[in-house]
């Protein structure tokens, strides 16, 4: 089998136990594990448990400080500037989103800028936290340079992902989570691990030439911005909000969490929660969202199209399936978790699949 489905609860418990081995408290380990596994449940596997061995290596080497606490450096009724102190990215994103929502309940909007963090996984996790609380959520993060820019050669800027989520009534939340490159770097890493070529148009070699070899990425190749200069421009503004405004590292001032696990990445985030009730009754907003989604679903279909989806709908469907049938993991990812368990000296609860 190239892929395996495993119980979500068991997978979360296993990941939490692995994280506890690094010195994380049980509560923090559980939160981080839930954030990580949710990515796989939504079949955003590039940001899920495939990255867990890398995170644990960072914790062991010192790039992530498992004892770090968030400190608020500046604060007002609707905003906060937070120093993550090189802590776990998933915990930082979770706590920053909680703080943004707390402020939004009082001020109508809550904005939290974060510096000195680490890779926090998928921004959708934090935007969805807001949507599930009846708010509109946004999450931005900068990243070390992996992407070329218009007119440039090599790696000039991060692919700087942006996520947004809004609640609905009859329908699931609408969720947009995208990097500014044609594809996230994690997908190329997954292809390399599986020995699969990548499609044309995903990346350039270090010499600036098109390539379908995923190994070229680790050799210094660059991702391509989606939409050319448009993706480049959006990446710049994510860098401004998550990097410049927060006081985080900028572009080449940051380090790769995969390649330099002993060094904090200096990542910045920008998380915003909008309290819908400040603008209109939540039920009215959800009804209007349902109308909008229905309009998209009922739009005339192009030849060969059987169904129109709204952003995040496929991931929402995958999430419900994972709840019922188990989390889908690639064989290579599964084997990596088994090896990690052996290295940590903890029980691997899925031995029947090894």
C-alpha positions in Angstrom: 0.0 0.0 0.0 1.2 3.5 -0.8 -1.0 5.0 1.9 -2.5 4.0 5.2 -5.5 5.3 7.2 -5.0 5.4 11.0 -7.2 6.5 13.8 -7.1 10.3 14.4 -7.2 10.0 18.2 -4.5 7.5 18.3 -2.3 9.5 16.0 -2.8 12.7 18.1 -1.9 10.7 21.3 1.2 9.3 19.7 2.4 12.7 18.4 1.7 14.2 21.9 3.8 11.5 23.5 6.6 12.1 21.1 6.6 15.8 21.8 6.6 15.2 25.5 9.9 13.4 25.2 11.5 16.8 24.3 10.4 18.4 27.5 7.0 19.9 26.5 4.3 19.8 29.2 1.5 17.4 28.6 -1.0 20.2 27.8 1.3 21.9 25.4 2.3 18.7 23.7 -1.4 17.9 23.2 -2.2 21.3 21.7 0.7 21.1 19.3 -0.2 17.5 18.3 -3.8 18.4 17.6 -2.7 21.4 15.4 -0.2 19.1 13.5 -2.6 16.2 13.0 -5.4 18.5 11.9 -3.4 19.3 8.8 -3.3 15.6 7.8 -7.0 15.2 8.6 -7.6 18.0 6.1 -5.2 16.2 3.7 -2.8 19.1 3.8 -0.1 16.5 4.4 2.8 18.8 3.5 2.3 20.6 6.9 1.2 17.6 9.0 3.0 14.7 10.8 5.6 14.4 8.0 7.2 17.4 9.6 7.1 16.1 13.2 10.5 14.4 13.1 12.0 17.7 11.9 10.3 19.7 14.7 11.5 17.2 17.3 15.0 17.5 15.9 14.8 21.3 16.3 13.7 20.8 19.9 16.6 18.4 20.6 19.1 20.7 18.9 18.0 23.9 20.5 16.4 25.7 17.5 13.1 25.5 19.4 13.0 26.3 23.1 10.4 23.9 24.6 10.3 25.9 27.8 9.7 29.3 26.1 6.8 31.4 27.2 5.1 34.1 25.1 5.8 37.7 26.3 3.7 40.6 25.4 5.9 43.6 24.5 3.3 46.1 23.5 -0.5 46.0 23.9 -3.6 48.0 23.5 -7.4 47.1 23.5 -7.3 45.8 19.9 -3.7 44.8 19.4 -0.6 43.1 20.9 3.0 42.6 19.9 4.2 39.2 21.1 7.7 37.7 21.4 7.6 34.0 21.1 11.1 33.6 22.4 11.9 30.8 19.9 9.1 28.6 21.2 7.1 26.0 19.4 5.4 27.5 16.3 2.1 25.6 16.7 1.7 26.7 20.3 2.6 30.3 19.4 0.0 30.4 16.6 -2.6 28.8 18.9 -2.0 31.2 21.7 -1.8 34.2 19.4 -5.1 33.3 17.8 -6.7 33.0 21.3 -5.3 36.4 22.2 -6.6 38.0 19.0 -10.1 36.6 19.6 -10.1 37.8 23.2 -9.3 41.3 22.0 -11.9 41.1 19.2 -14.6 40.3 21.6 -13.9 43.5 23.4 -12.8 45.9 20.6 -14.5 44.4 17.5 -11.1 43.4 16.0 -8.0 41.8 17.5 -4.6 41.9 15.8 -1.5 40.1 17.2 1.9 40.4 15.6 4.5 37.8 16.6 8.3 37.9 16.4 11.0 35.3 17.2 8.7 32.3 16.5 9.3 29.1 14.5 7.4 27.3 11.7 3.8 27.1 12.8 2.4 24.6 10.2 -0.6 25.6 8.3 -2.1 29.1 8.8 -5.6 27.6 8.3 -5.4 26.1 11.7 -5.5 29.5 13.3 -7.9 31.1 10.9 -10.3 28.2 11.5 -10.0 28.7 15.3 -11.5 32.1 14.8 -14.2 30.9 12.3 -15.3 28.2 14.8 -15.8 31.0 17.4 -18.0 33.0 15.0 -15.3 35.3 13.8 -13.4 35.9 10.6 -9.8 34.8 11.0 -6.6 35.7 9.1 -3.1 34.3 9.6 0.1 35.4 7.8 3.6 34.1 8.3 6.9 34.9 6.7 9.5 32.3 5.9 13.1 31.9 4.9 13.8 32.6 1.2 12.7 29.8 -1.0 11.0 31.7 -3.9 12.3 33.6 -6.9 11.0 37.1 -7.6 10.1 38.9 -10.8 13.4 39.7 -12.5 15.5 37.9 -9.9 17.5 34.7 -9.9 17.8 32.2 -7.0 15.9 32.4 -3.7 15.0 36.0 -2.9 11.9 35.9 -0.6 9.8 33.3 1.4 6.7 31.8 -0.1 5.0 33.6 2.8 1.6 31.8 3.3 -1.7 33.6 3.9 -4.8 32.0 5.4 -8.3 33.2 5.9 -11.5 31.6 7.2 -15.1 32.7 7.6 -18.0 30.8 9.3 -21.2 29.9 7.5 -24.5 28.4 8.6 -25.6 25.3 6.7 -22.2 25.0 5.1 -18.7 24.5 6.6 -16.5 27.6 6.9 -14.9 28.9 3.8 -11.1 28.6 4.1 -8.4 29.9 1.9 -4.8 28.9 2.8 -2.1 29.4 0.2 1.5 30.1 -0.1 2.6 32.7 -2.6 4.4 30.2 -4.7 2.7 27.9 -7.2 3.1 25.1 -4.6 4.2 24.8 -1.0 7.8 23.7 -0.5 6.5 20.8 1.7 4.8 19.2 -1.4 8.1 19.2 -3.2 9.8 17.7 -0.2 7.1 15.0 -0.1 7.7 14.2 -3.8 11.4 13.9 -3.2 10.8 11.5 -0.3 8.5 9.4 -2.5 10.9 9.5 -5.5 8.3 11.2 -7.7 8.9 14.0 -10.2 7.2 17.3 -9.8 5.0 19.0 -12.5 6.5 21.6 -14.7 6.1 25.2 -13.5 6.6 24.5 -9.8 10.2 25.5 -9.4 13.5 26.5 -11.0 16.9 25.0 -10.5 19.6 27.0 -8.7 20.7 28.2 -12.2 17.2 29.6 -12.9 16.1 26.8 -15.3 12.8 25.0 -15.2 13.0 21.5 -13.6 10.8 18.6 -12.7 13.4 17.0 -10.3 12.3 17.7 -6.7 15.9 17.0 -5.5 16.8 20.3 -7.2 15.0 22.1 -4.4 17.3 20.9 -1.7 20.2 21.7 -4.0 19.3 25.4 -3.9 16.4 25.6 -6.4 13.7 28.2 -6.1 9.9 28.1 -6.0 8.0 30.1 -8.6 5.5 32.7 -7.4 2.0 32.1 -8.6 0.7 34.6 -11.1 4.2 36.0 -11.6 4.6 39.5 -10.2 1.2 39.2 -8.4 2.4 36.4 -6.2 5.6 38.3 -5.7 3.7 41.4 -4.6 1.5 39.5 -2.2 4.6 37.8 -0.7 6.0 41.3 -0.1 3.0 42.4 1.9 2.9 39.3 4.0 6.6 40.0 4.7 5.7 43.6 5.7 2.9 42.5 8.1 4.5 39.3 9.6 8.1 40.4 9.4 8.7 44.2 9.2 5.8 45.2 11.5 6.4 42.5 14.1 10.2 43.0 14.3 10.9 39.4 13.1 13.7 38.3 10.8 13.4 39.4 7.2 14.1 37.1 4.2 17.7 36.0 4.4 18.0 37.0 8.1 15.9 33.9 8.8 17.1 30.3 8.9 15.7 27.0 7.6 14.0 24.9 10.2 14.8 21.8 8.2 18.5 22.6 7.4 19.6 24.4 10.6 17.7 22.8 13.5 20.1 24.2 16.1 19.3 27.9 15.2 16.0 29.7 15.9 14.3 30.7 12.7 13.2 34.2 13.7 9.9 33.7 12.0 7.1 36.3 12.3 3.3 35.9 12.2 0.4 38.3 11.9 -3.0 37.0 13.2 -6.2 38.9 13.0 -9.7 38.1 14.3 -12.7 40.1 13.3 -15.8 39.9 15.5 -18.7 39.6 13.2 -21.1 40.6 15.9 -19.6 44.0 15.9 -20.9 44.5 12.4 -24.1 42.4 12.3 -25.8 39.6 14.1 -23.8 36.4 13.6 -26.9 34.4 12.4 -27.5 37.1 9.7 -23.9 36.8 8.6 -24.0 33.0 8.4 -27.2 33.2 6.4 -25.6 35.6 4.0 -22.5 33.3 3.7 -24.8 30.4 2.9 -26.4 32.5 0.1 -23.0 33.3 -1.3 -21.8 29.7 -1.1 -25.1 28.5 -2.8 -24.5 31.0 -5.6 -21.0 29.5 -6.2 -22.3 25.9 -6.1 -25.1 26.7 -8.5 -23.1 28.7 -11.0 -23.1 27.4 -14.6 -20.6 24.6 -14.8 -17.8 24.4 -17.4 -17.8 21.4 -19.8 -16.7 18.3 -17.9 -17.2 19.8 -14.4 -19.5 17.8 -12.2 -19.4 20.0 -9.1 -18.1 23.4 -8.1 -16.4 23.8 -4.8 -15.7 26.9 -2.7 -12.3 27.4 -1.1 -11.5 24.9 1.6 -14.4 22.7 0.8 -12.4 19.7 -0.4 -10.3 19.9 2.8 -13.5 20.1 4.9 -14.7 16.9 3.2 -11.4 15.2 3.8 -11.6 16.2 7.5 -15.0 14.6 8.0 -13.8 11.5 6.2 -10.7 11.3 8.5 -12.9 11.6 11.5 -14.9 8.6 10.3 -12.4 6.4 8.5 -9.0 7.5 9.8 -6.2 9.9 8.8 -4.6 9.2 5.5 -0.8 8.9 5.6 1.7 8.2 2.9 3.7 5.1 3.4 6.9 7.1 3.5 5.5 9.4 6.2 4.3 6.4 8.2 7.7 4.8 8.1 9.3 8.0 9.2 7.0 8.1 12.3 7.9 4.5 13.1 11.6 5.3 12.9 11.1 8.4 15.0 9.3 6.3 17.7 12.2 3.9 17.8 14.7 6.8 18.1 12.7 8.2 21.0 12.2 4.9 22.7 8.4 5.2 22.7 5.7 2.8 21.7 4.5 2.9 18.1 0.7 2.1 18.2 0.4 1.1 14.5 2.8 -1.8 14.4 0.4 -3.9 12.4 1.0 -1.7 9.4 4.8 -1.8 9.5 
